[in-house]
Amino acid sequence: MSIIAGWIIFSIAIYATAYLLPGIQIEDFTTALVAAIGLGLINTVLKPILMILTLPLNILTLGLLTFVINALLVMLAGELVPGFFVENFWWALLFSLVVSVINGLLGALTGKKK
């Protein structure tokens, strides 16, 4: 049940962020649910591989490369999930930052810790 609650919270965060940012478009809440699954799978499979491969450069940039990786993964999800559109890299970067803040706030309000 905890996985479903986390999925719904993440979907709400995605939907709210898309509402706030004009460079991100989501057709409806069902698309936000699919986008949450897509981003979750991408972050589970690709992100650790990319983080390990870019570790020296990430250390050199004091961790700022992580933001770039997150934005690129959001752009990949935008390409893979129908109905989820990311205008460009900068909107993807802002989306990843805002969705993290909203997800954290919703998780704190519901008592769901990530």
KAJOVEN-V630503 format. One record per residue. N is the residue number from 1. RES is the residue in three letters. PHI is phi in whole degrees, -180 to 180 (none if undefined). PSI is psi in whole degrees, -180 to 180 (none if undefined). D_CENTER is the distance of its C-alpha to the mean C-alpha in Angstrom with 1 decimal. Layout:
N,RES,PHI,PSI,D_CENTER ; N,RES,PHI,PSI,D_CENTER
//
This chain:
1,MET,none,-31,21.4 ; 2,SER,-66,-34,19.0 ; 3,ILE,-67,-42,16.5 ; 4,ILE,-65,-41,16.9 ; 5,ALA,-64,-42,16.6 ; 6,GLY,-64,-38,13.3 ; 7,TRP,-64,-44,12.0 ; 8,ILE,-68,-40,13.5 ; 9,ILE,-63,-44,12.3 ; 10,PHE,-65,-37,8.6 ; 11,SER,-65,-41,9.8 ; 12,ILE,-64,-41,11.8 ; 13,ALA,-64,-40,9.2 ; 14,ILE,-65,-46,7.4 ; 15,TYR,-64,-43,11.0 ; 16,ALA,-66,-40,12.2 ; 17,THR,-67,-41,10.0 ; 18,ALA,-64,-32,11.0 ; 19,TYR,-69,-36,14.4 ; 20,LEU,-78,-33,14.5 ; 21,LEU,-105,122,13.5 ; 22,PRO,-71,-17,16.1 ; 23,GLY,-85,-3,14.4 ; 24,ILE,-119,130,11.7 ; 25,GLN,-126,135,13.6 ; 26,ILE,-130,131,13.2 ; 27,GLU,-63,-51,16.6 ; 28,ASP,-156,-178,16.7 ; 29,PHE,-68,-30,15.3 ; 30,THR,-62,-40,16.0 ; 31,THR,-65,-37,13.7 ; 32,ALA,-64,-37,10.9 ; 33,LEU,-64,-44,12.1 ; 34,VAL,-68,-40,12.1 ; 35,ALA,-63,-36,8.6 ; 36,ALA,-64,-41,7.6 ; 37,ILE,-66,-45,10.1 ; 38,GLY,-61,-48,9.2 ; 39,LEU,-65,-38,5.7 ; 40,GLY,-62,-44,7.8 ; 41,LEU,-67,-42,10.6 ; 42,ILE,-63,-44,9.3 ; 43,ASN,-68,-30,8.2 ; 44,THR,-76,-39,11.5 ; 45,VAL,-92,-54,13.7 ; 46,LEU,-84,-38,12.9 ; 47,LYS,-60,-46,11.3 ; 48,PRO,-62,-37,14.5 ; 49,ILE,-65,-47,16.7 ; 50,LEU,-65,-37,15.4 ; 51,MET,-66,-39,15.6 ; 52,ILE,-70,-43,19.2 ; 53,LEU,-65,-32,20.2 ; 54,THR,-103,14,19.3 ; 55,LEU,-55,-48,20.5 ; 56,PRO,-61,-43,23.6 ; 57,LEU,-68,-35,22.0 ; 58,ASN,-66,-39,19.3 ; 59,ILE,-65,-41,22.3 ; 60,LEU,-62,-36,24.1 ; 61,THR,-93,11,21.5 ; 62,LEU,58,36,21.2 ; 63,GLY,89,-3,17.5 ; 64,LEU,-69,-23,16.4 ; 65,LEU,-64,-25,15.6 ; 66,THR,-60,-38,12.5 ; 67,PHE,-64,-39,11.0 ; 68,VAL,-66,-43,12.2 ; 69,ILE,-62,-44,10.9 ; 70,ASN,-60,-43,7.2 ; 71,ALA,-64,-41,8.1 ; 72,LEU,-66,-36,10.0 ; 73,LEU,-69,-35,7.7 ; 74,VAL,-66,-41,5.7 ; 75,MET,-64,-37,9.4 ; 76,LEU,-64,-43,10.4 ; 77,ALA,-63,-36,8.5 ; 78,GLY,-64,-31,10.2 ; 79,GLU,-79,-33,13.3 ; 80,LEU,-88,-32,13.4 ; 81,VAL,-95,117,12.6 ; 82,PRO,-68,136,15.5 ; 83,GLY,91,-4,15.3 ; 84,PHE,-115,112,11.8 ; 85,PHE,-120,130,12.8 ; 86,VAL,-116,122,11.4 ; 87,GLU,-65,-50,14.6 ; 88,ASN,-158,-177,14.4 ; 89,PHE,-60,-42,13.1 ; 90,TRP,-68,-37,13.6 ; 91,TRP,-68,-36,11.7 ; 92,ALA,-65,-41,8.6 ; 93,LEU,-64,-47,9.4 ; 94,LEU,-65,-39,10.1 ; 95,PHE,-59,-46,7.1 ; 96,SER,-65,-35,5.0 ; 97,LEU,-71,-47,8.3 ; 98,VAL,-69,-40,9.0 ; 99,VAL,-66,-32,6.3 ; 100,SER,-66,-43,7.2 ; 101,VAL,-66,-47,10.7 ; 102,ILE,-65,-42,10.9 ; 103,ASN,-62,-40,9.6 ; 104,GLY,-65,-42,12.2 ; 105,LEU,-65,-45,14.8 ; 106,LEU,-65,-39,14.6 ; 107,GLY,-64,-38,14.8 ; 108,ALA,-69,-38,17.7 ; 109,LEU,-68,-35,19.4 ; 110,THR,-93,-7,19.4 ; 111,GLY,83,7,20.3 ; 112,LYS,-86,117,17.4 ; 113,LYS,-100,140,16.7 ; 114,LYS,-100,none,13.8
//
